[in-house]
Structures are given as C-alpha cells and as structure tokens.
Amino acid sequence: MKKIHLLLVKAFIKPFIATFFIVMFILLMFFLFKYVDDLIGKGFEWYVILELMLYASAANVSMALPLSVLLSSIMTFGSLGENYELVAIKSAGVSLQKAMRPLFMVIVIMAFSSFLFSDYILPKANLKFGSLLWDVRNKKLSFLIKEGVFNNSIPGYSIRVDKKGEDGISLEGIMIYDHSATSGIAKVIMAKNGKMYKTSDDQYLMLKLNDGVRYEEKTGKTAYYNPRQELYRMRFKETEQKFDFSSFKMNRTDENSFRSNTQMLNLKGLVKKEDSLARVTDSINNFAKTSIGSYYKQNNYTKGYTKIKVPAKVIKGEVINMFPEDQRLAISQSALDQVTSIQQSTAGKIPEHKDVFRNYVKVKIEYQRKFVLAASCLLLFFIGAPLGAIIRKGGLGLPVVMAVVFFLIYHIISTVSEKSAIQGTINPALGIWMAIIVLSPLGAFLTYKATVDSALFDTTYYKGLIKNLFKKK
C-alpha cells in the first residue's frame, strides 16, 4: 500500500467510526422514545433494558451504515479539498478515480461484511429482539399503589389508599376488597394506616395493617324455608396481608415461536417460505377456478362426464324469457342458489388470499433487502466522495447538511417504493431496488463532475455567470 493510499484510508476511517456511533446513538434514543411506555414502571432490571437496546442496535445498522458511509466520504474528500491536499494529489499525477480506489476497496469489504451481517447475524438479532420485546410488552405493570384509585393489578384483589407517604412505604386510609373466595362474596378489610414491603425473595408483597376492621359475609345454618346470611365483623390492632407477586415476573417466551417470521429468516429460510406461500396461493386459485367452473360443468356435462357440444347462440333480450313461463321461477331460484353457494365458498378465501399474497410480497422484499444494504453502501460512497471533492468543505457543517439531504432523498424513495410493493402496486424486486436505480445516475454524474473539476456547488461561479448575463443584456 502506498503512503497516499494509507493517508486516504486513515482520513476516512476516523470520521466513519465517529459518525457511525453518533448515528447509532441517535437511533437508540428514538427507540427509547418509541418504547418508553413499555419499559418504564415495570420493574425491569438494568441488564434487560440493555439487552433489548443491544438487539435493537443490530436492526439500526441498516440505516446507520449507509448514512455513515455517505457522511464520512463527504467529510474526507471535503477536508482534502479544503486543505488543498486533493490538489496536491492531482498535481502528483494521481487522478480522482485512483485516489478513490483504496477507499473503494474498503467500501467493497464493508459491503460484503454488511451482506454477511444481514444474512447471518441480523435474523438472529431480530429473533432475540422480537421475543424479548413481546415479553416486555406482556409483562404486568409493577405494583404501584396510587392515592384515591382502586388498583386491580393483583388478581382477586382491589386495593385503595387515601394517602401514600413520601417514603413510598407508609399508607393511610387503606381499603381492600378480597374477591379470591370461591363463594363470590367479597371480603372487605379497612385499616387506618399501614406499611407495605416485599419479602426477601421477591415472591410476595406484604401489607402490615394497623387499627382496622374486617367484614366477611357467610351463609348461616338455617332451615331451607328461612335462608339468611351472617355478617362477621372482626376488629384488629395489627395484622398482615400477603399477596402473591409471582404473576408480575417476566417469563421468557420460547424463541422458536417467532422463528417463522419473515425478518427472522436468512436466505435459505426465505426461499423455503416463499415456496410454501406460492403453493398456498396456487391452491387458493385452483379452489376459486374449481368453484366457479362447477356451474358450467353442471350445464355442459351429462352423466358419465360426456361433454355435449352446444352450438353458439345469440340471445336477444332477457335470458329468462327463453324458458316457459311456468318454469321461470324455479330456474331463477336454482340460479340464485348456485350463485349464493359460490359466494359463500369463495368469501372466506378472499381475505386468506390477501394475507398470503401480502406475506409472499414481504418475503420477496426481505430476500432482496439482504443485497440492498451492500449496494446502498457502494452507491452512497460514489455520491459522497465526488460530492466532497466538489464542495471542498470539511468538518461537520456543510457536509452534514449535504449528507442529510441526500440520505433523506434515498430513504424517502426506498420507503415509498417499498410500501407500494407491499400494496401490490409495483413489482417487489423493483420496489426495494428503486432508490438504487434512481440515484445511480446521480452518482455517475457527480463522479464525472468531480473528475473534470466542475464548479457544481461553487457560489462564486454562479455569481460570475449571473454578472456576465446582465452585462450582455
């Protein structure tokens, strides 16, 4: 490797690493804002949230990596142009294409690594993330007693307190409705004050009650002709009420139940799922053809399935007028019954066909997505590198603005085309590759302009053109 190549690689690697982790941090903050309601107030351990963020960061690589390549390439060549190092490189007989070759090799290695990441690591990370997020969302809220509100988080109990101490332990004006009895009659416990705490093994919640009364209603020993209920009232100076806390723990779901999801599959799994969905779609189509064709079979075939050749006949007016008047009602009713039967048999298949077709399109899109991430790195490099050489500005000012603008264009095109492909408007492969197809000519155009030292974004150049135009007028 030549010294100039090593210089360019070092100049690229440093901003790439910095921008990659900055973008990943911003995307993780968006993730926390999105799922903050599912994480706050459920008593999770810190390592559970950290594990969830780790799996989510793997899914964010598809956005962070292309943006980092675009921004770092603009910053690298913009800084070289601003410090006249790019001019010195060209004066030494090294063209822009030759200067881009070592970085191009780095991007190729990065693109190949991103493909391997998408095919092997990302499906496993999505599987872990999906199963863990399911458990997080379905975990019950941690037991939080609020003032003046009945809390029904613990099965079989309703608890209300008038006032909660600042220490979070002391309670005043406690009322407990116990519905755990099989008789269906609730027991009522009322206490002036008390304290709550958990056992050392976190299995039970204990309420220590002071100065209270317990009301319980039971069926008394009476004759069948004189039924009555007996009310028991028991006063206490101090007592404890124990509640089972095991239902509030988060239980991890078996990951195999999520393994068939499209985002959790690699290329081999996607090919198998695509084949199975294609067979289901064919079976539904064959069922529709058979159901609708049964009407014609009933009228065009005799016993023994011998086809009768009926000559073509042009019918003028209403078809029903061809039949005798006394048979028209029976014929109309028979036709209506056949139509109703076909509608009923095919009505249930229509939503099934839509779901299967949508899943089939998603599988084809996810298959192509494995390659799109690698191609997007190459495309955005060929946009960013010549763009930096043209604008000749380094740092985090203009390069960041240009990178955000071009990445937004890329992201909007890819998002809109992907949604159109899912809706069936365009071909799935064309939808996922639309942004690459649209922006590839732009990359070639910018590379050409940077090679010929075009003043494409030079404001002084355009000011001179405007002045010359007014002078001619």
Secondary structure, DSSP 4 states (H G I P E B T S, - for coil): --HHHHHHHHHHHHHHHHHHHHHHHHHHHHHHHHSHHHHTTS---HHHHHHHHHHHHHHHHHHHHHHHHHHHHHHHHHHHHHTTHHHHHHHTT--HHHHHHHHHHHHHHHHHHHHHIIIIIHHHHHHHHHHHHHHHHHSPPP----BT--B--STTEEEEEEEE-TTSSEEEEEEEEE--STTSPPEEEEEEEEEEEE-TTSSEEEEEEEEEEEEEEEE-S--TTS--EEEEEEEEEEEEEEEE-GGGSPPPPPGGGGTTSGGG--HHHHHHHHHHHHHHHHHHHHHHHHHHHHHHHHHHB-TTSPBP--------S-GGGGS-GGGHHHHHHHHHHHHHHHHHHHHTHHHHHHHHHHHHHHHHHHHHHHHHHHHHHHHHHHHHHHHHHHH---TTSHHHHHHHHHHHHHHHHHHHHHHHHHTTSS-HHHHHHHHHHHHHHHHHHHHHHHHTT--TT-HHHHHHHHHHHHHH-
